[in-house]
């Protein structure tokens, strides 16, 4: 079985990222920078295709990698993660364990945990898919491509709406009948060497972007998504706007879509 890591990154001056991330399989690196370039990098028995493009948008980077993916399995990756040794075997073992799965979601190690931790295997459904980000997803490129699934170009870093492209991607996979499993296996550690590229506090933009995302996820039921988000996430000590103001911001964002 073959594996490719699909890396979205920016402003890389060389190809050292392959070693920094401890990539032990083939890879496709999409580097958004100020010029167009291509380099084929060989290391061990593996090869990385290193593309540089003068463009912006994480969804665009992921699509550029996805359209070029040829392996049996692909992993979505950001440049602030370091893979564990033998992660290719971990991925192959989980797909062998769940042969009907088109996507498998793994855990990521963090010094200070902020992401949802999978403690036991479960099937991902429309009730729980919104808790997962792109950098923990492995998938069968063939399954995704034949259903015409790609990343939304209006969401994620470098786009009008600063996050949510991974949520829309998982929603689209589920709506096309793809099967997704979440497993309690950790394949990489986040280095946490940089601040979030999209979260700058509970600002008006944060809520407008969230409203736009809810509108895309559910054009008819997005007001309910907004309401449950405000009820579930409100914390007085986080310097958030009032619940009423949050709803106004999110409804305004929804109108943009």
C-alpha positions in Angstrom: 0.0 0.0 0.0 1.2 3.5 -0.8 0.8 6.7 1.4 1.3 10.3 0.6 1.3 13.2 3.0 -0.4 16.3 1.6 1.2 19.3 3.2 -0.1 22.9 3.0 2.5 25.4 3.9 3.8 29.0 3.2 7.1 30.8 2.6 9.4 27.8 2.6 12.8 28.7 1.4 14.0 25.1 0.8 12.8 21.5 1.2 13.9 20.9 4.8 10.3 20.7 5.9 10.4 17.1 4.9 12.9 16.4 7.7 11.4 18.8 10.1 8.0 17.1 10.0 9.6 13.6 10.1 7.8 12.5 6.9 8.5 8.9 6.3 6.4 8.3 3.2 5.9 10.0 -0.1 4.6 13.5 0.1 3.1 16.4 -1.9 4.1 19.8 -0.5 2.2 22.9 -1.7 4.2 26.0 -0.7 2.4 29.3 -1.1 5.0 31.9 -1.7 6.0 34.7 -4.2 7.0 32.6 -7.2 6.1 29.4 -9.1 8.6 26.5 -8.8 8.7 22.7 -8.7 11.3 20.3 -7.2 11.3 16.6 -6.9 12.9 15.5 -3.7 14.2 12.0 -3.0 14.9 10.7 0.5 15.4 7.0 1.4 12.9 5.1 -0.8 10.5 8.0 -0.9 9.8 11.0 -3.0 8.2 14.4 -2.3 6.8 16.6 -5.0 7.5 20.2 -3.8 5.3 22.8 -5.6 5.6 26.5 -5.0 2.7 28.8 -6.1 2.2 32.5 -6.0 -1.3 32.3 -4.6 -3.2 32.3 -1.3 -5.8 30.1 0.5 -5.4 26.9 2.4 -8.3 25.3 0.5 -6.5 26.0 -2.7 -3.3 24.4 -1.4 -5.2 21.3 -0.2 -7.0 21.1 -3.6 -3.7 21.4 -5.5 -2.3 18.5 -3.5 -5.5 16.4 -3.6 -5.8 16.6 -7.4 -2.2 15.3 -7.7 -2.5 12.5 -5.1 -2.0 9.1 -6.5 -1.4 6.9 -3.4 -3.8 4.4 -1.9 -4.0 6.6 1.2 -3.4 10.3 1.8 -2.9 12.3 5.0 -3.8 16.0 5.2 -1.1 18.0 7.0 -0.1 21.4 8.2 3.5 22.5 8.6 3.4 22.8 12.4 3.2 19.0 13.1 5.8 16.3 13.5 4.8 12.8 12.6 5.5 9.8 14.8 7.8 7.1 13.7 6.1 4.4 11.8 3.0 6.5 11.1 2.6 4.8 7.7 2.2 1.4 9.4 -0.3 3.0 11.8 -2.4 4.3 8.9 -2.3 1.0 7.0 -3.2 -1.0 10.2 -6.3 1.2 10.8 -7.6 1.0 7.2 -7.0 -2.8 7.4 -9.0 -2.9 10.6 -11.8 -0.8 9.1 -11.8 -1.8 5.5 -15.1 -0.1 4.7 -13.8 3.3 5.9 -13.1 5.9 3.3 -11.6 8.3 5.9 -10.1 7.7 9.3 -9.6 10.5 11.8 -6.6 10.2 14.2 -5.5 12.0 17.4 -2.9 14.7 17.5 -0.6 15.2 20.5 -0.5 18.6 22.1 1.5 19.9 25.2 -1.7 21.7 26.2 -4.6 19.8 24.8 -7.2 21.9 23.0 -8.6 19.5 20.4 -11.1 16.8 20.9 -9.4 13.6 22.0 -10.7 10.3 20.6 -10.7 7.8 23.5 -12.4 4.9 21.7 -13.3 4.1 18.1 -16.6 5.4 16.7 -18.3 6.1 13.5 -18.3 9.8 12.5 -21.8 11.1 11.6 -23.6 14.3 10.9 -24.0 14.7 14.7 -20.3 14.8 15.5 -18.2 15.6 12.5 -17.7 19.3 13.3 -15.2 18.6 16.1 -12.4 17.5 13.8 -9.8 19.5 11.8 -8.0 18.6 8.6 -4.6 17.8 10.0 -5.8 14.6 11.6 -7.5 13.1 8.5 -6.4 10.2 6.4 -8.4 9.2 3.4 -8.6 7.2 0.2 -8.1 9.7 -2.6 -10.0 7.5 -5.0 -13.1 7.6 -2.9 -12.9 11.4 -2.5 -12.1 12.2 -6.2 -14.8 10.0 -7.7 -17.4 11.8 -5.7 -16.1 15.2 -6.8 -15.2 16.4 -3.3 -12.8 19.2 -2.9 -12.1 22.0 -0.4 -14.3 25.1 -0.4 -12.2 28.1 -1.6 -14.0 30.7 0.5 -13.1 29.2 3.9 -9.7 28.7 5.7 -6.6 30.8 6.1 -6.0 33.3 3.2 -9.7 33.4 2.3 -12.6 35.7 3.1 -13.7 33.4 6.0 -10.8 32.4 8.1 -11.7 28.8 9.0 -14.1 25.9 8.3 -12.8 24.4 5.1 -12.2 21.1 6.8 -15.7 21.0 8.4 -17.3 21.6 5.0 -15.0 18.9 3.5 -16.2 16.3 6.1 -19.8 17.3 5.6 -19.5 16.8 1.9 -17.9 13.4 2.4 -20.8 12.3 4.6 -23.4 13.7 2.2 -21.8 11.6 -0.6 -22.1 8.5 1.5 -18.4 8.1 2.4 -17.8 6.2 5.7 -15.6 7.9 8.3 -14.1 6.3 11.4 -12.4 8.1 14.4 -9.8 6.0 16.2 -7.8 6.5 19.4 -4.4 6.4 17.6 -2.0 9.4 17.7 0.0 9.9 14.5 1.7 13.3 15.0 2.5 16.0 17.5 1.7 19.7 17.1 4.8 21.8 17.6 2.8 24.9 18.6 5.6 27.1 17.5 3.2 29.7 16.0 0.1 31.5 16.9 -3.2 30.5 15.3 -3.4 31.9 11.8 -7.2 32.5 12.1 -8.2 32.9 15.8 -7.6 36.4 17.0 -10.1 36.4 19.8 -13.8 36.6 20.0 -14.1 39.5 17.5 -16.9 40.5 15.1 -15.1 38.7 12.3 -14.9 35.5 14.3 -18.7 35.4 14.7 -19.4 36.6 11.1 -17.2 33.8 9.8 -18.9 31.3 12.0 -22.3 32.5 10.7 -21.2 32.1 7.1 -19.9 28.6 7.8 -23.2 27.6 9.4 -25.1 28.9 6.4 -23.0 26.8 4.0 -23.4 23.7 6.2 -27.1 24.0 6.5 -28.8 26.6 4.3 -32.2 25.9 5.8 -31.3 25.2 9.5 -28.4 27.6 10.0 -30.4 29.8 12.5 -30.6 26.7 14.8 -26.9 26.1 14.5 -26.2 29.7 15.4 -28.6 29.4 18.4 -27.0 26.2 19.7 -23.5 27.6 19.2 -24.3 30.7 21.3 -25.9 28.6 24.1 -23.2 26.0 24.2 -20.1 28.2 23.8 -20.9 31.3 25.8 -18.5 32.0 28.7 -18.6 35.3 30.6 -14.9 35.2 31.5 -13.7 34.9 27.9 -14.4 38.6 27.0 -17.1 37.5 24.5 -19.8 39.9 23.2 -23.2 39.4 24.6 -25.3 36.5 23.3 -27.5 39.0 21.4 -24.5 40.6 19.8 -23.1 37.2 18.8 -26.3 36.3 17.1 -26.4 39.6 15.2 -22.8 39.1 14.0 -23.4 35.5 12.9 -26.6 36.4 11.1 -24.8 39.1 9.3 -22.1 36.7 8.3 -24.7 34.2 7.1 -26.1 36.8 4.7 -22.7 36.9 2.9 -23.2 33.4 1.6 
